[in-house]
Amino acid sequence: MSFDHWGKTSISGADPPVIPVTGEISPDDCLKFIRSHFLCIITIISKQQIRSQELREQLADDFTEEEFEELKSYGYRMKFPAKAGDLMRRWCSGYLKIDVAAATIRNLETISKDKKILIVSGERRGESSGRSKYNEMEIHRSNATAKAHRLVHQWRAVIDYSERDVWEVIKRNRTTPHPCYSAGWNRCSCMMCIFSLPRHWAGIRELFPEEFEAVKNDEERLGFTLDNKKDLEEYVGDAESCVCHAAVEAIRQIISGKFTVDEITTPSELWDFPAGAFKGSDGGPC
């Protein structure tokens, strides 16, 4: 769950404005920081779901001709991504994360040629049987040494860490856990990930009722449910919300999308494991 989860996609080479070093930090400030330190901005676009050809005629009347042409440019899936390990079926991971990063490396002029690039990512073997087979170091998909003279490696720096190992590093550096963990979520992936468990969706329904209703409306328009067998309301049922109501400040940060510089760190004597720690890796992509 990111502060600007339903964000906008932008790849920009514009000169960065000065970012504040004190006071309140907003999602826009985070984007300015990325501009100034990492050359470009990549945030995930949230549009109408990319939907399949078999349902496009059913939806055609809902769009103007211009809107429908735009929808056609995205593709004709007309379905939510599948809850599957196959990225051709679980297309959200590829279209909105993996391929976006690779395309940026291939096309951004400042890094696309005559460069050596190291991509550091945070997968752990303990998260799933699939990730248990990952290599710690390997050539990245954007590697192109023959023509572009671009050597790209991917290093999974915490591949053999346990969850406790990760939390101990965070604790040692007095880093405040991401508010979604403090608020009760055990995974800090996409806020409304298709793999979310009923308790996660109950938390979304509690804190973000309009977004929850929007997903239900999408199911109705598509004639296709996010879960393989149940519509969202039935899938969630009477599940207890994952939200830890004692984490008042974390909930505020999640809802507002804002935090202050002082909140980035926590004094050692006050640091504690968040409510979402040690609750497994279910509820996110693996």
N, C-alpha and C positions, 0 to 999 in steps of 0.2 A: 504494500500500500504506500504510494508516494503522496506527498503533499499536493501535487498537482496532477493527480492520477488521470483525470479526464482532460488531459492537456492538449496542446496544439503542436503540430509538427512544424519544425523550422530548421533549416540548415542555412546558417547565416555567416557571412564573412565580414559583417559590419563592425566598425570600431566599437568596442564595448564602452558603455557609460561607466562612470565610477560607481563602485558598489559601497554601501555603508559598512562601517566596521563596528558600529554600535547601534543600539536600538532594535527595532523589530525587523525580522527578516521575512520577506514574502517569497512566494514562488518565483516572481519576476526577478528578485535579487539573486536567487539560485541560478537562474538562467544567465544573468549578467556575469556571475562568477565563472560559469562554464565557458562563456564566450571568451573571457579574458585569459583563462588558463588552458583551455583545451581546443582552441581554434574554431570550434563550431558548436552548434546546438543541435542536439537530437532529442526530441521528446515525442512521445507516442501520440499519433493522431487519433482522435475519437470522432468517427463519422457514423453514418448509418452502417449497420452490419453489412459486410460484403456478402452478398446472398446469391444463391444458386439459380441456374437457368430454369430449373423445373418450376420455380415459384415466381419468376419475374413477371409473367403475365398477370398473376394474381395481384401483384403490387403495382402494376403499371398505372392504374387509374389514380393512385395516390400521389403521383409525381407530375410536375409540369414536364414538358418535353425536354427542357434544358436540364432539369434535375435528373430525369431518367437517363439522359445521355451521360451525365456525370457518373451516375450509378453504374452504367455499363462499362465505364472506363476502369472501375475497380474490379469488375469480374461478376460472375453470375452464380456464385455459390448459394446465395439466399438462405444460408443456414449459419447457425453458430458453429464455432470450431468444435471438433469432436473431442471427447474425453479419451484421448489415446496417446500413446507414446510416439506414434508415427507422425512426423511433422508435416506430412502431406495432408493429413486429416486434421491434426491440431495445428491449423495453419497460422493461428495468431502468433505463436512463438517465432516463426520464420518471418512473416510479413511485417510484424511490428517491433521485433527486437533484433534477431540474429541477422536477417538480411539487411536491415537498416544500417547496422554498424558496418557490415562488410561493404555495402554500397558506398558509404561515406569514405571509407579508407580507399576504395578504388577510384573515387571520383573527386575527392577534395584535393585541389591543386597543390596545397602546401604539403601534403603527405603522400600523394599517390605515386610518386616516382623517386627513385634513388634514395630510399629511406630504409632504415631498420626499425621495426615497430614491435613492441612487446605489449600484448593485451593480457591484463591480469583479471581473472574472474574468480568467483567465490564458491564454485560447486564443491560439495563434499561427498565422499564415497558413502558415508553413513546415511545420506538422505534417501537413497533408493537403490534397488538392485541395478537399475540402468546406470546410475551415476557411479556405482561401485566399479564399473568397467572402464571409466574414463582414464585417460593418460594424464599425468601431472603436467607434462610439457609436450606440445605438438605443433606442427605447422598449421597456421590458421587458414581458413577458406579464402581469405583475401590475399594470400601470398601470390606474388607474381615476379619471380626473379628473372625469367628469361627476357621479357620485353620491358617491363617497367622498372626492373632492378629494385623491386620492393620485397624485402624479406620480412615476413610477419610470423611471429610465434605467439602462441597462447600458453600462458602459465596459470595453472589452477593452484594458487598459492596455499590454499588451506584444504587441499583435497583429502588429506589424511587426518585432519583435525576432527575431534569430537565436538558436539554442540557445546559441551562445557568448556573445551579449549577456546572456542570462539568467544564465549561470554567472558572468560578470564582475561583474554586480551583486551576486550572492551572495558572491563572493570579496571585493569591495570592502568589503562590510559585515561581513566575517569571520564569516559565518553558516555553521555546520556543515551540509553537505548532509544531506538526509533519509537515514537509514540504509539505506533500500532501494536508493538509488543507490550508496552506498558498498559495499553487499553484492553489486552486480552487475546490478540491474534497471535498464533504460533508461527505464522509465515508472513514474511514481508514481501510478498510478490504482488501481482496485480490486485487491486482492491476488490474487484468483482470477478476474480478468476473463475473459469469454468469448473475448476477442481474444488472450489470452496465447498466445505461441508455444511450441512444444515445449520449448525451453530454459528458459522461465519455469516451466512446469509441472514440469519436472525439478527446478528449484529448490524449488518447493513440496513436491514429493515428498520431497526431502532434508531440508528444515527443518521441515515440517509434515505428516508422514506420515499422521496421523489425519485431518486435513482433506482430504487427497488421497483417502484411502479413502472418506470420506463422500461426495465427489462421485461416485466410481465406484458407490457403493451407490445414490445417487440415480438414476444412469443406469439401473441394473438395475430399480429399482422403477418408474421412469417408462416403461421401454421406449422411451426417447428419449435420444439422445446429445447431449452439449454441442457437439461438433463436428458439422458438417453430414454428414460421411461416415464418421467413425471414432469408436469409443468412446475414452475418455480414455487407457487403457493403450496402445492401438494408435497414437493420435495422438502421444503422447510418445515411444514407442518407446525407442530407445537414445540419445536426444538428450543431449548434454552439458549438465549443469546450468549455469545462468547465475551461480551463486553464486561470489563472489570470496572464497576461504577466508582470504585475508590480512587481510580486514576483520573481525577477530575481535570487536571491540567493537560494530560495527554489527550483526553477526549476533546478538550477545547482546541488543541493544536490540530488534531485530525479534521475537525469540522471547519475550523477557520482557515487551515492551511498556512498558519503563521506561527513563528516562534522567535525568540530573541537570542542574541549572541550569548548571553549569560546562560541560556538553557542548553547550550551545546555540550557543556561539561557539568559533571556533578561531583562535589567534594567526596573524597574517598570514604569518609565516615558516614555519608548519607547514601552512597551507592548501594543498590540492592537489585537482585535479579527481578526482571519484570514479570508480570502475571502470565505472559504468554510463553515464558521460557520452559524448556524441558517438557513440552507437550507434543513432541513428535513433529514429523514433516508433512503430515497429511494436510490437504487443503491448498496445495500449490503444485505447479508443474514439476515433475521429476523425470 
